[in-house]
Structure formats: structure tokens, C-alpha cells
Amino acid sequence: MKALVYNGPRDVSVSEVPDARIERPNDVLVKITSTNICGSDLHMYEGRTDFDKGRIFGHENLGEVIEVGGGVDKIEVGDMVSVPFNVSCGHCRNCEHGLTNYCLAANEPDMAGGAYGFADMGGWAGGQAEYLRIPWGDFQCLRLPDDAKEKQNDYTMLSDILPTGWHAVEMSGLVPGETIVIYGGGPVGLMAALSASVKGAAKVMVVDRHPDRLKLAEQIGAIPIDDSKGSPVDQIMEQTGGRGADRGAECVGYQAHDPQGNEDNALTLNNLVASVKFTGGIGTVGVFVPQDPGAPDELAQQGKARFDFGSFWFKGQQMGCGQAPVKRYNRHLRNLIAENKIAPSWIVSHNLTLDQAPEAYQHFDARDDGWTKVVLNPA
């Protein structure tokens, strides 16, 4: 089968690899019809992780079931399914408590949490390929409605970025009528803005500096905050009468940098502490890692950050962090899409073939104007 293979920093190619196949009775084999390029793929693409050469990218996957193992009872051949990026068994202690983002059976014995095509997340093959093996298929696969192919660009957001954006807002503690500031106007940040609106936020502010992203935020009623035109903290204080936002969301991660290009892994965290009111809440879903050998300074290389804990403590703020437990949200979000309450596909800029993936990675990595969300369609 064809798959997008990692060859080294900023070097990927579409190559022939062994076919994905049923290996265990509870496996499901999916023909991938949509697989998205995610901002977190860029950490690996740029060589900022220990992602092994020869592995396949792709954790935002949707497709048609073409084969099931003998132990699969619910999912059937022909079903269109969304596949959560979290690989999870459904019966370990964490999964039974709804923490499918920290499954104890999907990684090495001393690690919790698995993911398709991701560094340090269990070695599972990614879905930027023609086919993908889904372990624990009955538990993992989310069956989609009859309009799955018609609304594929919407449903494909269920595997990661829509639940992740929702999770950021959920962890922030937002209640209807409150204000929220979202740092990062990429795909996850835009999903967080959409989620906050659906949850009844009185005002949603999105901080970024790329005009195409800020325009998309504005299209759903969010207030664009351009941090290249002045302090984002000052702009947020102006928007909130000097009080600060009730809630905040971090949707950037450890490769955050200022408008001049200086990288600082604590930049958005510290800006959020300054932007959010006393006793406010922050949800952090941007990726942070325990080690970052490619970081610009020794502290960041050790996975540590110069976080303003003094101000955070003094203001009595709270913070939730970590990867989203996709299965906690994806069924409900699927229903919102099915009933035309939300249409997350408004961020999609390109639908491309798998063969066009290397070029798409170059554009997306360069933050080229207009390359806001790429959906690959292998089938």
C-alpha cells in the first residue's frame, strides 16, 4: 500500500509499505478516505521529536471498514467510521474511568497513552496511507451517519481537533455568559473558538498573527487579536474592561514564538496568566514534551519552561492540561454535525491526494497564506 513515510527532518515521501492487515481478533481494517495534516505532525516533521525514520504519519483518520476480525461484534464491513487519535483498549483502569487519552495497554509498560503515527505513543502506524489497522475496533471506531461521505470534511475533524478544542474549553471551566481568550488560531485554536461559541461564551477572542487564521476566527464571530500589532495582553484587557478574560485556552504548544521569531516555550502560558482574570481558568492542549533536544536553550531542551508560577498562584488561577480523551466528546460532537448545528469544515483550505502530501507539508510547515487545514484523500 502507499503511505507517507518520514525520512528525516522536513523530508517525507509517499512510498510502498507492507499492507495494513488484521492481526488480532478485535482488529478492524479501514480504507482511509480522509486523513488530515495536524499542527502536531509538524513537531515530528521538523525533527523536534524522536520519531523514527521509516514510520508513517497520520492520527486524524476517517474511512470505510473493509474487514473485521473474528472477535468484532458491533462494527461491520461497509461502515464509515471516525477513528480517535487516542489508541485505547476500553478495559484498563484508565479507560474504565474515561481516560482513554492515557490508556495503560496502548504503550510500553511504563507509559500511558497511545496514538497513531506519533512519537513516543506506542509505535502505532499512522493513517496517512491507503489502509489502517484499528486495534480494539469495536471500542475505538465511531460509526458515522448515512451522510458521512457528503459531510466528510466535517466528520474528519472528530478524530482529533474538534474534541481537542472542546477539551481545552472544558478544562478552562467556561460557563455560558463568560469571556474566553484562545492563544493560537491554528486548526485546534479555531475549534476551541467554535466550541466556546457553542458552549455560550459571551465573547471569544483569538490571538494569532496570520491574517488567514484571524479571518477564519472572525467568520464565526470571534474577535481577532493580532499580536504582531501590539501586546496581546493589553488588547485583551481593553476588550474586557481591564479585568482580563474569565477563561483561557493554550492551543500553541512548546514551539511558541513571538512575532520576531524568537522561540519561547512558556510564551503563551505566561501571556495567558497575564490575560486571564484573578480566579480564572486555563485549558492547555498545545503539545509539550519531556525532552526537546532541538530547543534553543538548555532549559527547554530538558522539557522545562520559565513559567510565571508566582503570578499564576497569586491570581488563584487553575489550569487543566494534557491530550484530549476523544471518546468523551466525539459521539456528541458527531450528533451536532449530523443535525447541522456545527460545520467545522469551514477551516479546510485544501483537499489533496496522498501523492500531494509532501508538498502540502512544505506549505503547512511554512505557514504559507491560505494553507489553514489540509485534508488528504487517499481513496
C-alpha positions as CSV (number, residue, x, y, z in Angstrom):
1,M,0.0,0.0,0.0
2,K,1.0,3.6,-0.4
3,A,1.8,5.6,2.8
4,L,3.5,8.9,3.8
5,V,6.9,7.9,5.3
6,Y,9.2,10.0,7.4
7,N,12.8,10.1,6.1
8,G,14.2,12.8,8.4
9,P,13.7,16.4,9.3
10,R,11.4,18.1,6.7
11,D,11.8,15.0,4.4
12,V,8.7,12.9,3.8
13,S,7.8,10.8,0.8
14,V,4.9,8.6,-0.5
15,S,6.3,5.1,-0.6
16,E,5.2,1.5,-0.9
17,V,5.0,-0.2,2.5
18,P,3.6,-3.6,3.7
19,D,-0.2,-3.6,3.7
20,A,-2.1,-3.0,6.9
21,R,-3.9,-6.2,7.9
22,I,-6.0,-7.9,10.6
23,E,-3.5,-9.1,13.3
24,R,-5.8,-9.9,16.2
25,P,-9.5,-10.9,16.5
26,N,-10.6,-7.5,17.8
27,D,-8.9,-5.6,14.9
28,V,-10.8,-3.6,12.2
29,L,-9.2,-2.7,8.9
30,V,-10.1,0.7,7.4
31,K,-9.7,2.0,3.9
32,I,-8.7,5.6,4.6
33,T,-10.8,8.2,2.8
34,S,-9.8,11.3,4.8
35,T,-6.7,11.9,6.9
36,N,-5.7,15.3,8.0
37,I,-2.3,17.1,8.4
38,C,-2.2,18.3,12.0
39,G,-0.1,21.0,13.6
40,S,1.3,18.5,16.0
41,D,2.5,16.5,12.9
42,L,4.9,19.4,12.3
43,H,6.8,18.8,15.6
44,M,7.8,15.4,14.1
45,Y,8.2,16.7,10.5
46,E,10.6,19.3,11.7
47,G,12.7,16.7,13.6
48,R,11.8,18.1,17.0
49,T,10.9,14.6,18.4
50,D,12.4,11.1,18.3
51,F,10.0,9.9,15.6
52,D,11.8,7.1,13.9
53,K,12.7,7.2,10.2
54,G,10.5,4.9,8.1
55,R,7.4,5.4,10.3
56,I,4.1,6.6,8.9
57,F,2.4,9.9,9.9
58,G,-1.3,10.4,10.5
59,H,-3.5,10.5,13.6
60,E,-6.6,12.2,12.2
61,N,-8.3,9.4,10.3
62,L,-11.7,8.5,8.8
63,G,-12.6,5.8,6.4
64,E,-14.6,2.8,5.3
65,V,-14.4,-0.6,7.1
66,I,-13.3,-3.3,4.7
67,E,-12.5,-6.2,7.0
68,V,-13.1,-7.1,10.7
69,G,-11.6,-9.6,13.0
70,G,-13.5,-12.6,14.3
71,G,-13.9,-11.0,17.7
72,V,-15.6,-7.8,16.4
73,D,-19.3,-7.7,17.2
74,K,-20.5,-4.2,16.5
75,I,-18.6,-2.6,13.6
76,E,-19.4,-4.1,10.2
77,V,-17.8,-4.1,6.8
78,G,-19.1,-1.0,4.9
79,D,-19.4,1.2,8.0
80,M,-17.9,4.7,7.7
81,V,-16.1,5.4,10.9
82,S,-14.1,8.1,12.6
83,V,-11.0,6.9,14.5
84,P,-10.0,8.7,17.6
85,F,-6.3,9.6,17.6
86,N,-6.0,8.0,21.1
87,V,-5.3,4.3,20.8
88,S,-7.2,2.8,23.7
89,C,-8.3,-0.6,24.8
90,G,-11.5,0.3,26.7
91,H,-11.0,-2.0,29.6
92,C,-7.8,-0.9,31.5
93,R,-8.2,1.1,34.7
94,N,-7.8,4.5,33.0
95,C,-10.1,3.6,30.1
96,E,-12.8,2.5,32.5
97,H,-12.6,5.9,34.1
98,G,-13.0,7.7,30.8
99,L,-9.3,8.5,30.5
100,T,-8.8,7.0,27.0
101,N,-6.1,9.5,26.4
102,Y,-4.0,7.6,29.0
103,C,-4.7,4.0,28.1
104,L,-2.5,1.6,30.0
105,A,-2.5,-1.0,27.3
106,A,-1.6,1.0,24.3
107,N,2.0,1.8,25.0
108,E,5.1,0.5,26.8
109,P,4.6,-0.8,30.4
110,D,5.9,2.4,32.0
111,M,4.0,4.8,29.7
112,A,0.3,5.7,29.5
113,G,-1.4,6.7,26.2
114,G,-1.2,5.7,22.6
115,A,-1.7,7.4,19.3
116,Y,-1.5,6.6,15.6
117,G,1.6,7.9,13.8
118,F,3.0,9.8,16.8
119,A,6.3,9.9,18.7
120,D,6.5,8.1,22.0
121,M,2.9,7.0,21.8
122,G,3.2,3.2,21.3
123,G,4.7,2.8,17.8
124,W,1.3,2.5,16.1
125,A,1.3,3.1,12.3
126,G,-0.3,6.3,11.1
127,G,-3.2,6.7,8.8
128,Q,-1.7,9.0,6.1
129,A,-1.9,5.8,4.0
130,E,-4.3,3.8,2.0
131,Y,-5.3,1.5,4.8
132,L,-5.1,1.5,8.7
133,R,-5.4,-1.3,11.2
134,I,-7.5,-0.3,14.2
135,P,-7.0,-2.4,17.4
136,W,-9.8,-2.8,19.8
137,G,-12.0,-1.9,16.9
138,D,-15.5,-2.2,18.5
139,F,-14.4,0.2,21.2
140,Q,-12.4,2.6,19.1
141,C,-14.4,3.1,15.9
142,L,-17.2,5.7,15.9
143,R,-19.8,4.8,13.4
144,L,-20.9,7.7,11.2
145,P,-24.4,8.5,9.8
146,D,-25.5,8.0,6.3
147,D,-24.3,11.4,5.3
148,A,-20.7,10.6,6.2
149,K,-19.4,10.9,2.7
150,E,-21.3,14.0,1.9
151,K,-20.0,15.7,5.1
152,Q,-16.7,14.0,5.2
153,N,-14.7,17.3,5.7
154,D,-16.8,17.9,8.8
155,Y,-16.7,14.4,10.3
156,T,-13.0,14.1,9.7
157,M,-12.5,16.7,12.5
158,L,-13.9,14.3,15.1
159,S,-10.7,12.2,15.3
160,D,-8.7,15.0,17.0
161,I,-9.0,18.7,16.6
162,L,-12.7,19.3,17.3
163,P,-12.7,17.2,20.5
164,T,-9.3,18.7,21.4
165,G,-10.6,22.3,21.0
166,W,-13.7,21.3,23.0
167,H,-11.5,19.8,25.7
168,A,-9.5,23.0,26.0
169,V,-12.6,25.0,26.7
170,E,-14.0,22.3,29.0
171,M,-10.8,22.3,31.1
172,S,-10.9,26.1,31.3
173,G,-14.2,25.9,33.2
174,L,-16.2,28.1,30.8
175,V,-19.8,28.6,31.6
176,P,-22.4,30.4,29.5
177,G,-22.0,34.2,29.5
178,E,-18.3,34.2,30.2
179,T,-15.4,35.5,28.1
180,I,-12.5,33.4,26.8
181,V,-9.2,34.2,25.1
182,I,-7.7,31.5,22.9
183,Y,-4.0,31.7,22.2
184,G,-3.3,30.1,18.8
185,G,-5.5,30.5,15.7
186,G,-4.4,27.3,14.0
187,P,-6.9,24.4,13.5
188,V,-7.1,23.5,17.2
189,G,-7.5,27.1,18.3
190,L,-10.2,27.7,15.8
191,M,-12.0,24.5,17.0
192,A,-11.7,25.9,20.5
193,A,-13.3,29.1,19.4
194,L,-16.1,27.3,17.7
195,S,-16.6,25.1,20.9
196,A,-16.6,28.2,23.1
197,S,-19.3,29.8,21.0
198,V,-21.4,26.6,21.1
199,K,-21.0,26.5,24.8
200,G,-22.4,30.0,25.2
201,A,-19.4,32.3,25.6
202,A,-20.3,35.9,25.6
203,K,-17.1,36.9,23.9
204,V,-14.4,34.8,22.2
205,M,-11.0,36.3,21.4
206,V,-8.4,34.5,19.3
207,V,-4.7,35.6,19.4
208,D,-2.6,34.9,16.3
209,R,-0.7,36.9,13.7
210,H,-1.6,35.2,10.5
211,P,-4.3,37.1,8.6
212,D,-5.9,33.9,7.1
213,R,-6.3,32.4,10.5
214,L,-7.7,35.6,12.1
215,K,-10.1,35.9,9.2
216,L,-11.5,32.4,9.9
217,A,-11.9,33.3,13.6
218,E,-13.8,36.4,12.6
219,Q,-16.1,34.3,10.4
220,I,-17.6,32.5,13.5
221,G,-18.0,35.7,15.5
222,A,-14.7,35.6,17.4
223,I,-12.7,38.8,18.0
224,P,-9.3,38.6,16.2
225,I,-6.3,39.7,18.3
226,D,-3.2,40.3,16.2
227,D,-0.1,40.0,18.5
228,S,2.1,41.5,15.7
229,K,0.4,44.8,16.2
230,G,0.9,45.2,19.9
231,S,0.8,43.4,23.2
232,P,-1.9,40.7,23.2
233,V,-2.3,41.1,26.9
234,D,-3.0,44.9,26.5
235,Q,-5.5,44.2,23.7
236,I,-7.4,41.6,25.8
237,M,-7.5,44.0,28.8
238,E,-9.0,46.6,26.5
239,Q,-11.6,44.1,25.3
240,T,-12.5,43.1,28.9
241,G,-12.6,46.5,30.6
242,G,-9.3,45.8,32.3
243,R,-10.5,42.7,34.2
244,G,-9.0,40.1,31.9
245,A,-10.8,37.2,30.3
246,D,-12.8,34.8,32.5
247,R,-11.1,31.8,30.8
248,G,-8.2,31.0,28.5
249,A,-7.0,28.2,26.2
250,E,-3.5,27.4,25.2
251,C,-3.5,26.0,21.6
252,V,0.1,26.6,20.5
253,G,2.5,24.3,22.5
254,Y,6.2,24.2,23.1
255,Q,7.3,25.8,19.8
256,A,5.6,29.1,20.6
257,H,7.5,32.1,19.3
258,D,7.0,35.9,19.3
259,P,6.3,38.0,16.2
260,Q,10.0,38.5,15.7
261,G,10.6,34.7,15.5
262,N,12.1,34.2,19.0
263,E,11.1,30.8,20.3
264,D,10.0,30.6,24.0
265,N,8.1,27.5,25.2
266,A,6.5,29.5,28.0
267,L,5.4,32.5,26.0
268,T,1.7,31.6,25.5
269,L,1.4,30.2,29.1
270,N,2.7,33.4,30.6
271,N,0.6,35.5,28.3
272,L,-2.5,33.5,29.4
273,V,-1.7,34.0,33.1
274,A,-1.5,37.8,32.4
275,S,-4.6,37.8,30.2
276,V,-6.9,35.8,32.4
277,K,-8.6,37.3,35.4
278,F,-8.0,36.5,39.1
279,T,-9.5,33.1,39.9
280,G,-9.9,32.3,36.1
281,G,-9.3,29.0,34.5
282,I,-7.0,27.9,31.7
283,G,-7.1,24.8,29.5
284,T,-3.8,23.7,27.9
285,V,-4.0,21.4,24.9
286,G,-0.9,22.6,22.9
287,V,1.7,19.9,22.9
288,F,4.5,20.0,25.4
289,V,7.2,17.3,25.7
290,P,9.5,16.0,28.5
291,Q,12.6,16.4,26.3
292,D,13.2,18.7,23.3
293,P,16.8,18.4,22.1
294,G,16.2,20.8,19.3
295,A,15.1,23.7,21.6
296,P,17.1,26.9,21.6
297,D,18.2,26.8,25.2
298,E,19.3,24.2,27.8
299,L,16.2,24.5,30.0
300,A,13.8,24.0,27.2
301,Q,15.8,21.0,25.9
302,Q,15.0,19.3,29.2
303,G,11.3,19.9,28.7
304,K,11.2,22.7,31.3
305,A,9.7,26.2,30.9
306,R,10.2,29.6,32.6
307,F,6.6,29.6,33.8
308,D,5.4,32.6,35.8
309,F,4.0,30.4,38.7
310,G,4.2,33.3,41.1
311,S,1.6,35.3,39.2
312,F,-0.4,32.1,38.5
313,W,-0.6,31.3,42.2
314,F,-1.1,34.9,43.3
315,K,-4.1,35.2,40.9
316,G,-5.6,32.0,42.2
317,Q,-6.0,30.6,38.7
318,Q,-6.5,26.9,37.8
319,M,-5.1,25.0,34.8
320,G,-6.0,21.7,33.2
321,C,-3.7,20.2,30.6
322,G,-3.0,17.1,28.5
323,Q,-4.2,15.4,25.4
324,A,-8.0,15.2,24.9
325,P,-9.9,12.0,25.7
326,V,-11.6,12.0,22.2
327,K,-14.2,9.3,23.1
328,R,-15.5,11.5,25.9
329,Y,-16.8,14.0,23.3
330,N,-16.8,12.6,19.8
331,R,-20.2,11.0,19.8
332,H,-21.9,14.2,21.0
333,L,-20.0,16.3,18.5
334,R,-20.9,13.9,15.7
335,N,-24.5,14.4,16.5
336,L,-24.1,18.2,16.4
337,I,-22.6,17.8,12.9
338,A,-25.4,15.4,11.8
339,E,-28.0,17.9,12.9
340,N,-26.3,20.8,11.2
341,K,-25.6,22.6,14.4
342,I,-21.9,23.0,13.6
343,A,-19.8,22.7,10.4
344,P,-16.1,22.6,11.4
345,S,-15.1,22.2,7.7
346,W,-15.1,26.0,7.3
347,I,-11.4,25.8,8.2
348,V,-10.5,23.4,5.4
349,S,-8.4,25.1,2.7
350,H,-7.2,22.1,0.7
351,N,-8.4,18.6,-0.2
352,L,-5.4,16.8,-1.8
353,T,-4.4,13.3,-2.9
354,L,-1.9,11.3,-0.8
355,D,0.7,11.8,-3.5
356,Q,0.5,15.6,-2.9
357,A,1.2,15.2,0.8
358,P,5.0,16.1,0.7
359,E,4.2,19.4,-1.0
360,A,1.3,20.0,1.4
361,Y,3.7,19.5,4.4
362,Q,6.1,22.1,3.0
363,H,3.3,24.7,2.7
364,F,1.7,24.0,6.0
365,D,5.1,24.0,7.8
366,A,5.9,27.3,6.3
367,R,2.6,28.8,7.4
368,D,2.0,29.9,3.8
369,D,-1.0,32.1,3.4
370,G,-4.2,30.2,2.8
371,W,-2.9,26.8,4.0
372,T,-5.1,26.6,7.1
373,K,-6.1,23.0,7.1
374,V,-5.2,20.2,4.7
375,V,-7.3,17.1,4.3
376,L,-5.7,14.2,2.4
377,N,-8.0,11.8,0.5
378,P,-6.0,8.6,-0.2
379,A,-9.1,6.7,-1.5
